[in-house]
Amino acid sequence: MFFSLKELIQWLGLTVFEIWIDLIAILIFTVLMAIKLEEQDTTLTWWIVFAPLFTADALNAYFCTIVLIRMYLESMYKAAFFRALWSFSFLSLIFLFQFLLCKKLSGLNAYDYSEIFTPIFILLMLMAVRTCQLH
């Protein structure tokens, strides 16, 4: 069965706004990746293809900073700290994975894919712990 939006929000620790930003970035990334892979002599680099994902991460980090400041001003110190800790660790692990994958596809490093996917494995473990704490 599919997850409901409420379950996704709880488990991922993201808001609907952040999910929409990520979905739009993934759509643009998919189109650019298809163009890159189908046209062999295109001027698209992997950095340009991954640019929507990097932009979405920057927008989500900006949004999380605004939420942190607003929660702090409303005297929700503990909740603000834990939300900021989760959001910024989530965003940093996703960004690290995207950055390492982009460098691998560009040929700038010789990391194995197991090393590149390490941030995703860590993120999945953190999500499992978070899910168990919620239920």
DSSP file with accessible surface (Angstrom, degrees, kcal/mol):
  #  RESIDUE AA STRUCTURE BP1 BP2  ACC     N-H-->O    O-->H-N    N-H-->O    O-->H-N    TCO  KAPPA ALPHA  PHI   PSI    X-CA   Y-CA   Z-CA
    1    1 A M              0   0  230      0, 0.0     2,-0.2     0, 0.0     0, 0.0   0.000 360.0 360.0 360.0 159.3    0.0    0.0    0.0
    2    2 A F        -     0   0  200      1,-0.1     2,-0.2     0, 0.0     0, 0.0  -0.531 360.0-111.9 -85.3 153.3    1.0    3.6   -0.4
    3    3 A F        -     0   0  119     -2,-0.2     2,-0.1     1,-0.1    -1,-0.1  -0.580  30.4-120.8 -80.6 147.4    2.0    5.9    2.4
    4    4 A S     >  -     0   0   58     -2,-0.2     4,-2.2     1,-0.1     5,-0.2  -0.400  24.2-110.8 -80.7 164.6   -0.3    8.7    3.3
    5    5 A L  H  > S+     0   0   95      1,-0.2     4,-2.5     2,-0.2     5,-0.2   0.892 118.9  55.5 -63.5 -36.5    0.9   12.3    3.2
    6    6 A K  H  > S+     0   0  150      1,-0.2     4,-2.1     2,-0.2    -1,-0.2   0.912 108.2  47.7 -63.3 -42.0    0.7   12.5    7.0
    7    7 A E  H  > S+     0   0   69      2,-0.2     4,-2.8     1,-0.2     5,-0.3   0.911 111.3  50.6 -65.7 -42.5    2.9    9.4    7.4
    8    8 A L  H  X S+     0   0   60     -4,-2.2     4,-2.6     1,-0.2     6,-0.4   0.909 109.8  50.5 -61.5 -41.3    5.5   10.8    5.0
    9    9 A I  H  X S+     0   0   53     -4,-2.5     4,-1.4     1,-0.2     5,-0.4   0.918 114.4  44.2 -64.2 -42.0    5.6   14.1    6.8
   10   10 A Q  H  < S+     0   0   76     -4,-2.1    -2,-0.2    -5,-0.2    -1,-0.2   0.931 118.8  41.1 -68.0 -45.9    6.1   12.4   10.2
   11   11 A W  H  < S+     0   0   49     -4,-2.8    -2,-0.2     1,-0.2    -3,-0.2   0.885 122.0  38.3 -74.3 -39.6    8.7    9.8    9.0
   12   12 A L  H  < S-     0   0   38     -4,-2.6    -1,-0.2    -5,-0.3    -3,-0.2   0.733  96.0-135.3 -83.5 -22.8   10.7   12.1    6.7
   13   13 A G     <  +     0   0    9     -4,-1.4     2,-0.3    -5,-0.4    -3,-0.1   0.770  62.2 127.3  73.0  24.2   10.5   15.2    9.0
   14   14 A L        -     0   0    8     -6,-0.4    -1,-0.3    -5,-0.4     2,-0.2  -0.780  56.4-126.1-110.8 156.3    9.7   17.4    6.0
   15   15 A T     >  -     0   0   41     -2,-0.3     4,-2.1    -3,-0.1     5,-0.2  -0.497  31.6-105.6 -90.7 170.4    6.9   19.8    5.4
   16   16 A V  H  > S+     0   0   58      1,-0.2     4,-2.5     2,-0.2     5,-0.2   0.891 121.6  56.0 -63.0 -37.6    4.6   19.7    2.4
   17   17 A F  H  > S+     0   0  113      1,-0.2     4,-2.2     2,-0.2    -1,-0.2   0.922 107.7  47.3 -60.5 -45.0    6.4   22.8    1.0
   18   18 A E  H  > S+     0   0    0      2,-0.2     4,-2.3     1,-0.2    -1,-0.2   0.886 110.6  52.2 -65.6 -38.0    9.8   21.0    1.2
   19   19 A I  H  X S+     0   0   28     -4,-2.1     4,-2.6     2,-0.2    -2,-0.2   0.921 109.5  49.7 -65.1 -40.3    8.4   17.9   -0.5
   20   20 A W  H  X S+     0   0  156     -4,-2.5     4,-2.4     2,-0.2     5,-0.2   0.907 109.4  51.0 -65.3 -41.5    7.0   20.0   -3.3
   21   21 A I  H  X S+     0   0   25     -4,-2.2     4,-2.3     1,-0.2    -1,-0.2   0.940 112.4  47.2 -60.1 -44.4   10.3   21.7   -3.8
   22   22 A D  H  X S+     0   0   37     -4,-2.3     4,-2.6     1,-0.2    -2,-0.2   0.903 111.1  51.0 -65.2 -40.6   12.0   18.3   -4.0
   23   23 A L  H  X S+     0   0   92     -4,-2.6     4,-2.1     2,-0.2    -1,-0.2   0.915 111.2  47.4 -65.0 -40.8    9.5   16.9   -6.4
   24   24 A I  H  X S+     0   0   94     -4,-2.4     4,-2.4     2,-0.2     5,-0.2   0.923 113.0  49.4 -65.8 -40.9    9.8   19.8   -8.8
   25   25 A A  H  X S+     0   0    7     -4,-2.3     4,-2.8    -5,-0.2    -2,-0.2   0.906 110.3  50.2 -65.2 -39.8   13.6   19.6   -8.6
   26   26 A I  H  X S+     0   0   86     -4,-2.6     4,-2.6     2,-0.2    -1,-0.2   0.891 109.4  52.1 -66.6 -37.2   13.5   15.8   -9.3
   27   27 A L  H  X S+     0   0  116     -4,-2.1     4,-2.0     2,-0.2    -2,-0.2   0.951 113.0  43.3 -62.7 -47.8   11.3   16.4  -12.3
   28   28 A I  H  X S+     0   0   80     -4,-2.4     4,-2.6     1,-0.2     5,-0.2   0.917 113.8  52.2 -65.0 -41.1   13.7   19.0  -13.8
   29   29 A F  H  X S+     0   0   32     -4,-2.8     4,-2.8    -5,-0.2    -1,-0.2   0.911 108.2  51.5 -59.9 -42.3   16.6   16.8  -12.9
   30   30 A T  H  X S+     0   0   68     -4,-2.6     4,-2.3     2,-0.2    -1,-0.2   0.912 110.3  48.0 -64.2 -41.6   15.0   13.8  -14.7
   31   31 A V  H  X S+     0   0   78     -4,-2.0     4,-2.2     2,-0.2    -1,-0.2   0.939 114.1  46.4 -64.1 -46.0   14.4   15.9  -17.9
   32   32 A L  H  X S+     0   0   38     -4,-2.6     4,-2.6     1,-0.2    -2,-0.2   0.892 111.6  51.6 -64.9 -37.0   18.0   17.2  -17.9
   33   33 A M  H  X S+     0   0   60     -4,-2.8     4,-2.6    -5,-0.2     5,-0.2   0.906 108.8  50.7 -67.3 -38.2   19.3   13.7  -17.3
   34   34 A A  H  X S+     0   0   52     -4,-2.3     4,-2.2     2,-0.2     5,-0.3   0.916 111.9  47.6 -64.3 -41.8   17.3   12.3  -20.2
   35   35 A I  H  X S+     0   0   65     -4,-2.2     4,-2.1     1,-0.2    -2,-0.2   0.929 112.7  49.6 -63.6 -43.5   18.6   15.0  -22.5
   36   36 A K  H  < S+     0   0   47     -4,-2.6     6,-0.2     1,-0.2    -2,-0.2   0.910 115.7  41.9 -61.9 -43.1   22.2   14.4  -21.3
   37   37 A L  H  < S+     0   0   89     -4,-2.6    -1,-0.2     1,-0.2    -2,-0.2   0.806 116.8  46.3 -79.7 -27.7   22.0   10.6  -21.8
   38   38 A E  H  < S+     0   0  157     -4,-2.2     2,-0.8    -5,-0.2    -2,-0.2   0.855 109.1  53.8 -83.3 -36.8   20.2   10.7  -25.1
   39   39 A E    ><  -     0   0  104     -4,-2.1     3,-1.1    -5,-0.3    -1,-0.2  -0.859  67.1-171.7-101.7 105.2   22.2   13.4  -26.9
   40   40 A Q  T 3  S+     0   0  161     -2,-0.8    -1,-0.2     1,-0.3    -2,-0.0   0.817  80.9  48.1 -69.6 -31.4   25.9   12.3  -26.7
   41   41 A D  T 3  S+     0   0  150      2,-0.0    -1,-0.3     0, 0.0     2,-0.1  -0.013  82.8 130.9-102.9  34.7   27.4   15.5  -28.0
   42   42 A T    <   -     0   0   37     -3,-1.1    -6,-0.0    -6,-0.2    -7,-0.0  -0.412  63.1-128.9 -82.9 160.3   25.5   17.9  -25.8
   43   43 A T  S    S+     0   0  132     -2,-0.1     2,-0.3     2,-0.1    -1,-0.1   0.399  70.7 119.6 -89.2   3.1   27.1   20.7  -23.9
   44   44 A L        -     0   0   26     -9,-0.1     2,-0.2   -12,-0.1    -2,-0.1  -0.525  48.1-160.6 -69.9 129.2   25.3   19.6  -20.7
   45   45 A T     >  -     0   0   64     -2,-0.3     4,-1.9     1,-0.1     3,-0.2  -0.641  32.5-108.9 -99.9 168.0   27.7   18.7  -17.9
   46   46 A W  H  > S+     0   0   39     -2,-0.2     4,-2.3     1,-0.2     5,-0.1   0.815 119.0  60.6 -66.1 -27.7   26.8   16.6  -14.9
   47   47 A W  H  > S+     0   0   92      2,-0.2     4,-0.5     1,-0.2    -1,-0.2   0.885 106.0  46.2 -67.3 -37.7   27.0   19.7  -12.8
   48   48 A I  H >4 S+     0   0   84     -3,-0.2     3,-0.6     2,-0.2    -2,-0.2   0.887 111.3  52.5 -69.8 -38.4   24.3   21.4  -14.8
   49   49 A V  H 3< S+     0   0    0     -4,-1.9     4,-0.3     1,-0.2    -2,-0.2   0.907 113.5  42.9 -63.3 -40.3   22.2   18.3  -14.6
   50   50 A F  H 3X S+     0   0    4     -4,-2.3     4,-2.1     1,-0.2     3,-0.5   0.540  88.5  95.9 -83.7  -5.3   22.5   18.2  -10.8
   51   51 A A  H <X S+     0   0   38     -3,-0.6     4,-2.7    -4,-0.5     5,-0.2   0.866  79.3  54.3 -57.7 -40.8   21.9   21.9  -10.4
   52   52 A P  H  > S+     0   0   20      0, 0.0     4,-2.4     0, 0.0    -1,-0.2   0.904 109.5  48.5 -62.1 -34.9   18.2   21.7   -9.7
   53   53 A L  H  > S+     0   0   18     -3,-0.5     4,-2.1    -4,-0.3    -2,-0.2   0.910 112.2  47.6 -70.1 -40.5   18.8   19.2   -6.9
   54   54 A F  H  X S+     0   0   38     -4,-2.1     4,-2.1     2,-0.2    -1,-0.2   0.898 112.4  50.6 -65.2 -38.8   21.5   21.5   -5.4
   55   55 A T  H  X S+     0   0   78     -4,-2.7     4,-2.6    -5,-0.2    -2,-0.2   0.906 108.8  51.2 -65.4 -41.3   19.2   24.5   -5.7
   56   56 A A  H  X S+     0   0    4     -4,-2.4     4,-2.6     1,-0.2    -1,-0.2   0.899 109.0  51.3 -63.6 -39.2   16.4   22.6   -4.0
   57   57 A D  H  X S+     0   0   12     -4,-2.1     4,-2.3     2,-0.2    -1,-0.2   0.909 110.7  48.7 -63.2 -41.0   18.7   21.7   -1.1
   58   58 A A  H  X S+     0   0   63     -4,-2.1     4,-2.3     2,-0.2    -2,-0.2   0.918 112.2  48.1 -66.0 -42.2   19.7   25.3   -0.8
   59   59 A L  H  X S+     0   0   89     -4,-2.6     4,-2.6     1,-0.2    -2,-0.2   0.908 112.2  49.3 -64.9 -40.5   16.0   26.4   -0.8
   60   60 A N  H  X S+     0   0    0     -4,-2.6     4,-2.6     2,-0.2    -1,-0.2   0.883 110.2  50.8 -66.6 -37.4   15.1   23.8    1.8
   61   61 A A  H  X S+     0   0   31     -4,-2.3     4,-2.0     2,-0.2    -2,-0.2   0.913 111.1  48.9 -65.5 -39.8   18.0   24.9    4.0
   62   62 A Y  H  X S+     0   0  156     -4,-2.3     4,-2.1     2,-0.2    -2,-0.2   0.928 112.0  48.6 -63.1 -45.1   16.9   28.5    3.8
   63   63 A F  H  X S+     0   0   47     -4,-2.6     4,-2.4     1,-0.2    -2,-0.2   0.912 110.4  51.2 -61.8 -42.3   13.3   27.4    4.6
   64   64 A C  H  X S+     0   0    2     -4,-2.6     4,-2.5     1,-0.2    -1,-0.2   0.866 107.8  53.0 -65.0 -35.0   14.6   25.4    7.6
   65   65 A T  H  X S+     0   0   57     -4,-2.0     4,-2.3     2,-0.2    -1,-0.2   0.918 109.2  48.8 -65.6 -41.5   16.5   28.4    8.9
   66   66 A I  H  X S+     0   0   66     -4,-2.1     4,-2.5     2,-0.2    -2,-0.2   0.925 112.1  48.7 -63.4 -43.0   13.4   30.5    8.7
   67   67 A V  H  X S+     0   0   28     -4,-2.4     4,-2.7     1,-0.2     5,-0.2   0.909 109.8  52.7 -64.0 -40.1   11.4   27.9   10.6
   68   68 A L  H  X S+     0   0   56     -4,-2.5     4,-2.4     2,-0.2    -2,-0.2   0.938 110.7  46.6 -60.4 -45.7   14.2   27.6   13.2
   69   69 A I  H  X S+     0   0   90     -4,-2.3     4,-2.5     1,-0.2    -2,-0.2   0.928 113.4  48.6 -64.9 -42.8   14.1   31.3   13.8
   70   70 A R  H  X S+     0   0  154     -4,-2.5     4,-1.3     1,-0.2    -1,-0.2   0.907 112.4  47.7 -65.8 -41.0   10.3   31.4   14.0
   71   71 A M  H  <>S+     0   0   28     -4,-2.7     5,-2.6     2,-0.2    -1,-0.2   0.887 111.9  51.1 -66.5 -36.8   10.2   28.5   16.5
   72   72 A Y  H ><5S+     0   0  135     -4,-2.4     3,-1.6    -5,-0.2    -2,-0.2   0.909 108.7  50.6 -65.3 -41.8   12.9   30.1   18.6
   73   73 A L  H 3<5S+     0   0  132     -4,-2.5    -1,-0.2     1,-0.3    -2,-0.2   0.771 106.5  55.4 -68.1 -24.8   11.0   33.4   18.7
   74   74 A E  T 3<5S-     0   0  112     -4,-1.3    -1,-0.3    -5,-0.2    -2,-0.2   0.248 119.3-112.9 -89.4  11.6    7.9   31.5   19.8
   75   75 A S  T < 5S+     0   0   78     -3,-1.6     2,-0.7     1,-0.2    -3,-0.2   0.785  75.7 134.7  63.0  33.2    9.9   30.1   22.7
   76   76 A M     >< +     0   0   78     -5,-2.6     4,-2.4     1,-0.2     5,-0.2  -0.553  21.2 155.8-103.9  65.9    9.8   26.5   21.4
   77   77 A Y  H  >  +     0   0  128     -2,-0.7     4,-2.4     2,-0.2    -1,-0.2   0.910  66.4  43.5 -64.9 -48.9   13.5   26.0   22.1
   78   78 A K  H  > S+     0   0  157      2,-0.2     4,-2.4     1,-0.2     5,-0.2   0.939 117.3  45.5 -66.7 -45.1   13.7   22.2   22.4
   79   79 A A  H  > S+     0   0   48      1,-0.2     4,-2.5     2,-0.2     5,-0.2   0.892 113.2  51.5 -64.6 -38.5   11.4   21.5   19.4
   80   80 A A  H  X S+     0   0    3     -4,-2.4     4,-2.5     2,-0.2     5,-0.2   0.915 110.2  49.2 -64.7 -41.8   13.3   24.1   17.4
   81   81 A F  H  X S+     0   0  122     -4,-2.4     4,-2.7    -5,-0.2    -2,-0.2   0.944 114.3  43.6 -63.6 -47.6   16.7   22.5   18.2
   82   82 A F  H  X S+     0   0  108     -4,-2.4     4,-2.4     2,-0.2     5,-0.2   0.886 114.7  49.2 -69.5 -36.1   15.5   18.9   17.4
   83   83 A R  H  X S+     0   0   54     -4,-2.5     4,-2.9    -5,-0.2     5,-0.2   0.929 113.9  46.2 -67.1 -43.0   13.8   20.0   14.2
   84   84 A A  H  X S+     0   0   13     -4,-2.5     4,-2.7    -5,-0.2     5,-0.3   0.915 111.9  51.6 -65.3 -41.0   16.8   21.9   13.0
   85   85 A L  H  X S+     0   0   98     -4,-2.7     4,-1.9    -5,-0.2     5,-0.2   0.943 115.0  42.1 -60.6 -45.9   19.2   19.1   13.9
   86   86 A W  H  X S+     0   0   28     -4,-2.4     4,-2.7     2,-0.2    -2,-0.2   0.942 116.3  47.9 -66.8 -47.1   17.1   16.6   11.9
   87   87 A S  H  X S+     0   0    1     -4,-2.9     4,-2.8     1,-0.2     5,-0.2   0.925 114.6  44.0 -63.4 -44.8   16.5   18.9    9.0
   88   88 A F  H  X S+     0   0   71     -4,-2.7     4,-2.3    -5,-0.2    -1,-0.2   0.858 114.4  49.1 -74.1 -30.7   20.1   20.0    8.6
   89   89 A S  H  X S+     0   0   32     -4,-1.9     4,-2.3    -5,-0.3     5,-0.2   0.923 113.1  48.7 -70.3 -39.9   21.5   16.5    9.0
   90   90 A F  H  X S+     0   0   17     -4,-2.7     4,-2.2    -5,-0.2    -2,-0.2   0.953 115.3  43.8 -60.0 -50.0   18.9   15.2    6.4
   91   91 A L  H  X S+     0   0   13     -4,-2.8     4,-2.7     1,-0.2     5,-0.2   0.884 112.9  51.1 -66.5 -38.4   19.9   18.0    4.0
   92   92 A S  H  X S+     0   0   67     -4,-2.3     4,-2.5    -5,-0.2    -1,-0.2   0.903 111.1  47.7 -69.0 -37.7   23.6   17.6    4.5
   93   93 A L  H  X S+     0   0   25     -4,-2.3     4,-2.2     2,-0.2    -2,-0.2   0.916 113.8  47.2 -68.9 -40.0   23.5   13.8    3.9
   94   94 A I  H  X S+     0   0   32     -4,-2.2     4,-2.5    -5,-0.2    -2,-0.2   0.930 113.8  48.4 -64.3 -44.6   21.4   14.2    0.8
   95   95 A F  H  X S+     0   0   91     -4,-2.7     4,-2.8     2,-0.2     5,-0.2   0.918 110.0  51.7 -62.3 -42.4   23.7   17.0   -0.5
   96   96 A L  H  X S+     0   0   76     -4,-2.5     4,-2.7     2,-0.2     5,-0.2   0.924 110.6  48.6 -61.7 -42.2   26.8   14.9    0.2
   97   97 A F  H  X S+     0   0   34     -4,-2.2     4,-2.5     2,-0.2     5,-0.2   0.944 113.5  46.3 -62.1 -47.2   25.4   12.0   -1.7
   98   98 A Q  H  X S+     0   0   19     -4,-2.5     4,-2.5     1,-0.2    -2,-0.2   0.908 113.3  49.6 -63.1 -41.6   24.5   14.2   -4.7
   99   99 A F  H  X S+     0   0   69     -4,-2.8     4,-2.3     2,-0.2    -1,-0.2   0.934 112.8  45.6 -64.0 -47.0   27.8   15.9   -4.7
  100  100 A L  H  X S+     0   0   25     -4,-2.7     4,-2.3    -5,-0.2    -2,-0.2   0.899 113.8  49.6 -65.4 -38.7   29.8   12.6   -4.6
  101  101 A L  H  X S+     0   0   31     -4,-2.5     4,-2.7    -5,-0.2     5,-0.2   0.916 110.2  50.4 -66.8 -40.4   27.6   11.1   -7.3
  102  102 A C  H  X S+     0   0    0     -4,-2.5     4,-1.9    -5,-0.2    -2,-0.2   0.914 111.2  48.4 -63.7 -41.7   28.1   14.1   -9.5
  103  103 A K  H  X>S+     0   0   58     -4,-2.3     5,-2.5     2,-0.2     4,-0.7   0.895 111.8  50.2 -64.7 -38.2   31.9   14.0   -9.1
  104  104 A K  H ><5S+     0   0   51     -4,-2.3     3,-0.8     1,-0.2    -2,-0.2   0.932 111.9  46.6 -65.3 -45.5   31.9   10.3   -9.8
  105  105 A L  H 3<5S+     0   0   60     -4,-2.7    -1,-0.2     1,-0.2    -2,-0.2   0.824 111.2  52.6 -67.8 -29.7   29.8   10.7  -13.0
  106  106 A S  H 3<5S-     0   0   43     -4,-1.9    -1,-0.2    -5,-0.2    -2,-0.2   0.615 113.5-119.9 -78.2 -14.2   32.0   13.6  -14.1
  107  107 A G  T <<5S+     0   0   59     -3,-0.8    -3,-0.2    -4,-0.7    -2,-0.1   0.708  75.6 126.9  84.1  20.9   35.1   11.5  -13.6
  108  108 A L  S   <S+     0   0  108     -5,-2.5     2,-0.3    -6,-0.2    -4,-0.2   0.578  70.7  26.5 -89.7 -11.5   36.7   13.7  -11.0
  109  109 A N        -     0   0   30     -6,-0.7    -2,-0.1    -5,-0.1    -1,-0.0  -0.956  63.8-136.3-144.5 167.7   37.2   11.0   -8.4
  110  110 A A        +     0   0   89     -2,-0.3     2,-0.1    -3,-0.0    -6,-0.0  -0.059  50.1 143.7-115.7  30.1   37.7    7.3   -8.2
  111  111 A Y        -     0   0  107    -11,-0.1     2,-0.1     1,-0.1    -2,-0.1  -0.388  50.9-117.9 -67.8 148.4   35.4    6.4   -5.3
  112  112 A D    >>  -     0   0   98      1,-0.1     4,-1.6    -2,-0.1     3,-0.5  -0.469  25.1-112.5 -77.3 161.3   33.5    3.2   -5.4
  113  113 A Y  H 3> S+     0   0  114      1,-0.2     4,-2.3     2,-0.2     5,-0.1   0.802 116.8  62.8 -68.1 -25.1   29.7    3.4   -5.5
  114  114 A S  H 34 S+     0   0   77      1,-0.2     4,-0.3     2,-0.2    -1,-0.2   0.876 105.8  45.9 -65.9 -33.3   29.6    1.8   -2.0
  115  115 A E  H X4 S+     0   0   94     -3,-0.5     3,-0.6     2,-0.2    -2,-0.2   0.854 111.8  51.4 -74.3 -34.6   31.5    4.9   -0.7
  116  116 A I  H 3< S+     0   0    0     -4,-1.6     4,-0.3     1,-0.2    -2,-0.2   0.877 109.9  49.0 -70.1 -36.6   29.2    7.3   -2.6
  117  117 A F  T 3X S+     0   0   75     -4,-2.3     4,-2.0     1,-0.2     3,-0.3   0.466  82.2  98.1 -84.8   0.8   26.1    5.7   -1.2
  118  118 A T  H <> S+     0   0   61     -3,-0.6     4,-2.4    -4,-0.3     5,-0.2   0.897  79.4  53.8 -57.2 -43.3   27.3    5.8    2.4
  119  119 A P  H  > S+     0   0    5      0, 0.0     4,-2.5     0, 0.0    -1,-0.2   0.897 108.4  51.0 -60.4 -34.0   25.4    9.0    3.2
  120  120 A I  H  > S+     0   0   37     -3,-0.3     4,-2.6    -4,-0.3    -2,-0.2   0.909 108.9  50.4 -68.2 -39.9   22.2    7.3    2.0
  121  121 A F  H  X S+     0   0  111     -4,-2.0     4,-2.0     2,-0.2    -1,-0.2   0.916 111.9  47.7 -63.2 -41.5   22.8    4.3    4.2
  122  122 A I  H  X S+     0   0   66     -4,-2.4     4,-2.5     2,-0.2    -2,-0.2   0.924 111.6  50.8 -64.3 -42.5   23.3    6.6    7.2
  123  123 A L  H  X S+     0   0    9     -4,-2.5     4,-2.6    -5,-0.2    -2,-0.2   0.903 108.1  51.9 -63.2 -40.4   20.2    8.5    6.3
  124  124 A L  H  X S+     0   0   99     -4,-2.6     4,-2.1     2,-0.2    -1,-0.2   0.896 109.8  49.6 -64.2 -37.7   18.1    5.3    6.1
  125  125 A M  H  X S+     0   0  123     -4,-2.0     4,-2.2     2,-0.2    -2,-0.2   0.921 111.3  48.8 -66.1 -42.7   19.4    4.2    9.5
  126  126 A L  H  X S+     0   0   67     -4,-2.5     4,-2.6     1,-0.2    -2,-0.2   0.899 111.1  50.5 -63.0 -39.2   18.5    7.6   11.0
  127  127 A M  H  X S+     0   0   38     -4,-2.6     4,-2.6     2,-0.2    -1,-0.2   0.873 108.3  52.7 -67.1 -36.3   15.0    7.4    9.4
  128  128 A A  H  X S+     0   0   53     -4,-2.1     4,-2.2     2,-0.2    -2,-0.2   0.922 110.9  46.8 -64.3 -42.2   14.5    3.9   10.9
  129  129 A V  H  X S+     0   0   83     -4,-2.2     4,-1.9     2,-0.2    -2,-0.2   0.934 113.1  49.3 -64.7 -43.3   15.4    5.2   14.3
  130  130 A R  H  X S+     0   0   66     -4,-2.6     4,-1.5     1,-0.2    -2,-0.2   0.912 110.7  50.2 -63.3 -41.2   13.1    8.2   13.9
  131  131 A T  H  X S+     0   0   35     -4,-2.6     4,-1.2     1,-0.2    -1,-0.2   0.907 110.0  50.0 -64.6 -41.2   10.2    5.9   12.7
  132  132 A C  H  < S+     0   0   97     -4,-2.2    -1,-0.2     1,-0.2    -2,-0.2   0.848 108.7  53.1 -66.7 -32.7   10.6    3.6   15.7
  133  133 A Q  H  < S+     0   0  153     -4,-1.9    -1,-0.2     1,-0.2    -2,-0.2   0.814 107.0  52.7 -72.2 -28.7   10.6    6.6   18.0
  134  134 A L  H  <        0   0   79     -4,-1.5    -1,-0.2    -5,-0.2    -2,-0.2   0.775 360.0 360.0 -78.0 -24.6    7.3    7.9   16.5
  135  135 A H     <        0   0  151     -4,-1.2    -1,-0.0    -5,-0.1    -4,-0.0  -0.717 360.0 360.0-116.0 360.0    5.4    4.6   16.9
